[in-house]
């Protein structure tokens, strides 16, 4: 650590000044107490994790909830670093940090130095509630996307033994926090072979991939007895 006078000064966060923190601190408990009476018929019962995430977020960055003392061994300057909730997707501060760390890990340790492309897989509104009340279907949705991509790439490149390289992220919200389960996928733009070679994907129409994914999702929901087979 450099001398305080010649380097940037640590400025602790002030989470209590956040409009989100103030909103939840002032109103969440009343919302939770009245949820069954006012909203359960429309939105169903909330998962326990919701209350846990909000409670942890309200403690995030608060010195009263615990802290670490950081001290420079040379200049002896020190400051208090409040513990964070380490939450993803909800806490703006912790999620931003984890997002940066995850991106750096992808770039440095996971993604092979070949061309990549992003795909977004979504589902119709009429099917989305199935995934809201059975979150295990989100994992099966990833399997549907993986199988569809692999079949599409293998057919396009005529490499039945080729393997795809993909990183998937499940996102369950859309505009204004509406329930919208979908997948963001970073895919190596081609196929890997056992001998270590990589074959770049051709520039072709993606309509067959859309049809493969649609068929895979409907078949999965049919097997899970969430939809009926049309006679």
Secondary structure as UniProt FT lines:
FT   HELIX           4..6
FT   HELIX           15..17
FT   HELIX           19..33
FT   HELIX           35..38
FT   HELIX           40..43
FT   HELIX           48..59
FT   TURN            60..61
FT   HELIX           63..65
FT   STRAND          67..71
FT   TURN            73..75
FT   STRAND          78..82
FT   HELIX           92..105
FT   HELIX           106..110
FT   STRAND          116..121
FT   HELIX           125..132
FT   HELIX           136..157
FT   TURN            160..161
FT   STRAND          166..173
FT   HELIX           175..177
FT   STRAND          179..188
FT   STRAND          190..192
FT   TURN            194..195
FT   STRAND          198..200
FT   HELIX           207..223
FT   TURN            224..225
//
